[in-house]
Amino acid sequence: MFYSGKKVLVAGGTGFIGSHLVEALLSKGALVRVPVHHRTLRAGKADLEEVSADLYRYDDCLKVVDGIDYIFHAAGAVGSAGVSPSAQMELITQNTLLAGNILRAAWDADTERLLIYGSSTGYPDLSHPVREEEMWDGSPHPAYQGYGWMRRYIEKMAEFVVSRSSLKVAIVRPTAVYGEWDDSEHVIPSLIRRALSKENPFLLWGDGSEVRDFLHASDLARGSLLLLEQHANCDPVNIGYGTTCTVTDALDCILKSTGHTDCQIVCDTSRPTTIPYRAVDTSKAFRLLGFSPSITLQEGIDRAVAYYRRATQ
């Protein structure tokens, strides 16, 4: 077993994606370490090593990577449609610093392998499922001008470290991820919270025709573990559901799951949305890793709704 008995650091292990990674790693027999700063652990509390650390401080990064075999870097700040320019700049600055610190610490500590997350926000505005090699065919969509370029640069930082060291790096480009433990204002958690509150009329930003490839975070975690094990070659791989739906389709699943199907839906096209179409080609993940998603959109939303319902009780 690749992970059994290995010491694995999950940077961001108290967050959304990190919590799912922690669960997946523990199920594989890994010895998991999680840096803890502002937030508390939400997964596998009894089986983890907690280390108090602020990953914005390089000395703390060196402390948490000491003795570690593999690193999953899932720490970072997230935004949503409509955030202010200053908030966008804060996201860019924070994420670049965190990634740089972790890459540098892994290099200095002679860590064996590291996985980082790129993002489908870095892709150009294309109206087909985008392939990995199309990243550099144009600029990101204007809505992702700052965030998308930042994610591109993090990949370039990884390439630099790999070119100068023995560190093996895996790069995941996730699609639109949702699921339990997501405290963001992204579309699915936001819609779920409002459906659970029985909002009526129900306000939908945009016209609902925006196309997305929604992937449950448990599937992303499983694909991430496969990628670090089988393809740590600094060669980006899309991890997505591979099938698209509209935001309206997702809302229908949410209203069904929450029992709020009798509400009046009102679309407000004056509210900010992001790219109208975003889907990723997942054939490379299947070819290299044998990865395909296991959680349908309705099943994943049912799981997320159950989590948010418990959280509000």
N, C-alpha and C positions, 0 to 999 in steps of 0.2 A: 504493500500500500504506500503510495507516494507521500501522503501526509501523516501517516501514523507515526507518532513519536517525534515528529518534527516541531521545532519551536517556530511559531508563526506569529508575526506581529500584524494586527489589524489596526492601522491608523484610521481613525474615524469609526472605531468599533462601537461607540456609543450612539452613532447616528443611524440613519435610515438604511442605506446600502450596507454599511459596516455591520449592523446587527444581523442581517441575513447571512453575511459572510461568516460571522462568528458561529452561527448555528450550523452552517454547512461544514465548516472546518472541525468543529467539535464532533460532528457525526462521523468524520473520517479519522478520528483518533488523534488529531493535532493537539499540541500543547500551545494554547492561544494566550497571547499577551495583548492587552488593550490599554492604550494611554487614556487616562481620565483627567479631564480638565473642568469644564463647566457642567457637563452633563453626566448622568449616572448610567450605568450599564442597564441594558434592557433585555439582553439575551445571555443565557448560559452563565448566570452569576456564580453558581457554585463551582464551576469548572474552569475559571479563568484566573489569570494573573493580572491584577490591576496595577498600573504604574502611574502615579501622579506626574503629569507632564503637560507642558504647553508647547505644542509643536511649532509655534511661531518662534520659539527660542531654539537655536541650533544645538546648544549644549543638552537640552532636554531630548532632542531627536537622537543624539549620540547615546544618551542613556537608554532610551527605549529600544534601540536596535542592537544593543550589546548582546551577543550570544544568540542572535536570531538567525534562523536558516532562510526563511521566506518572509516577504513583506507584501501585504495588500494595502495599497494606499487609497483609502476611500474617504479621507478627511477633506473637508472643503465647505465653502459657503455656496448656497444655491439661491437663485432668484426666480422670478416669474414675470409674466407679461405685465407691463405697466410700471415697473420699478423706475425710480428716478435715475437720471444720469450719474449723480454722485453715488448712489447705491450700486449701480453697475460697476463703477470704477472701484468701489470697495471690494466687490466680488472678485474682480480681475486681480487686484493687488494681493488679496488674501490667498487666493488659490495658487497664484504663481509662487508666492513665498513658501507656502506649505509644500508644494511639489518639489521646489528647489531644495528645501531643507532635507526632505526625505531622500531624494536622489543622492544628495551630497553625503548624507550620513551613511546610506547603504554602501556607497563607494568607499568611504573612509573605513568602514567596519568590515569590508570584504564579505558582505552578505552575498549569499549564493544567487537568490532570485528575488525579483520584485515585480509586482503587477501594478500598473497605473491605469487610470481611466481617462481616455480621450472623450470625445463626445460627437454625436451626430450633428450637433449645432455647428461644427466646423465645416460641414459640407456646403458646397455651393447650392443655390436654389435650383433644384432639378425636379422634374415632374415624373420621375420613375424611381423605383427602388435603387438607391445609390450604392455603387460598389466602392470598396476601400480605395482603389487606385484613382477614383475621381475626386478625392479630397482637394487636390491642387489644380483642378480645372477652372477654378474661378474663386472669387471671394465668397465668404459666408453671406447668407441672407442678411439684409440690413438690420433686421431685428436682433441678429446675433453678432453684429459687427465686432463688438468688444469681446464678448464671452467666447464666441467661436474662434477668434484669432488667439485668445489666451489658451484655449484647449489645444490648438495647433502647436503653439510654442512649447507647451509642456511636452508634447511628443518629441519635438526637436531637442529639448533638453535631455530627454531620455536617450535619444540617438547619440548625442554627444558623450554622455556618460558611458554608454556601451562601447563607443569607439575608442575610449581611453582606459577601460577597465575590464575586469573579468565578470562583472555583474551581468546576469541574464535578465532581460526585461520583457514582460508580456504587456501588450497594449490592447485594451478593450475599448471599442466605440459602442456604447450602449444606445439603444433607442429610448423612447419615452417610457420610463420605469415607474411603476406604482406598487402599492402594497402596504402591509402593516408597517407601523413605526414611521410613516412619512408625515412629518409635521409641517411640511412646506405648504405654499399656496399654489402648487401646481394644479392642473385642471382636475384630475380625478379626486385627490383628497379634498379639494375645495368643494367640488360638486357633492361628494358624499356627505360632508359635514352639513351642508345646506339642506340636502334631502332629509337627513336625519332630524334636522330642526323643523321639518315640514314647511319650508318656505313656499308660499303660494300667494300671488303668482311667482313662478320660479324664473329668475332672470338668468339667461344664458348669454355670456359675452360672445360677440360675433354672431354669425348666422348658423353655426353648428355644422357647417360643411367642411371644416378643417379636417384634413386627413392625417391620421397618426398610426404608428405601429406601437401599440401598448404592450409592454412586457412586464410580467410579475417579477418582483425583486428576487424571489426564490429561484426563478429560472436564471436570472442574471448571475446570482451567486454560483449556481451550479456550472454555468458556462465559464465563469471566471476561474473557478478551480481547475476545470479541464484545460483552459488556455495556459495557465501558469505551468501546469504539468507537462503539456504536450507541445506547446508552441511559444516558448519564451525566447523569441528570436527578434524582438523589437520590430515586429511586423504586425500592424494593426488588423484587428478582426472585428467585424460587426457582430454584436450579440443582440438579436431582436426576435420578435415574435414571427416575423416573416409574412404576416397577413395584416392588411390595413383595415381600419374602420374610421368612421367620422366621429367627431365629438358628440353629435346627436346619438349615434349608435351607442357610445359609451354611456351617455346620460340615460338612455332607455334601460340599459343593464342596471344602472345605479337605482333608478326609480323602482324597477321591479324588485331589486334586492331589499330596498328599504321600505317597500309597501306604500310608496308615495305616488302611485301611478295616476291618481285623479287630479293632480295639480295642473294649473295652466302654465304653459311654457311661453315665455316672452323673450324673443331675441333682441339684443341691443347691439347693433353693428357699430355704434359710436364708441364702444368700449374697446380697449387695446387687446389684440391677439398677436400671435407671432406668425410663423411661416404657414401658408395655406396648405402645403403638402409636404410631408416628410415621411419617407419610408426607406428602409435599408435592405439591401440585398444580403441575405443570410446564407448564401450557398457556400461561401468560404468556411464558415463555422461548421457547417454540416460535413464538408469535405475533409477538413483538417481534424475536427474534434468529434465528429459524429453527433454534434449538438443539434437538438431540436427542442422547442418548448414543450412543457408537459402540462401547463396550467392555462385553461381557456380564459377568455376575457370575463365571461360570466362567473366562472369559478373563482378567479382572482378577485373580482369585485365583491363577491359574496364574502370571501375571507377578509378583505379590507373593511367592509361594512361591519362585520362582526367585531373587528378590532376597534373601530371608531365608536361603535355602540358601547362596548365595554369601557372605553376610555372616558365616556361622558356620563357614566353611571356613578 
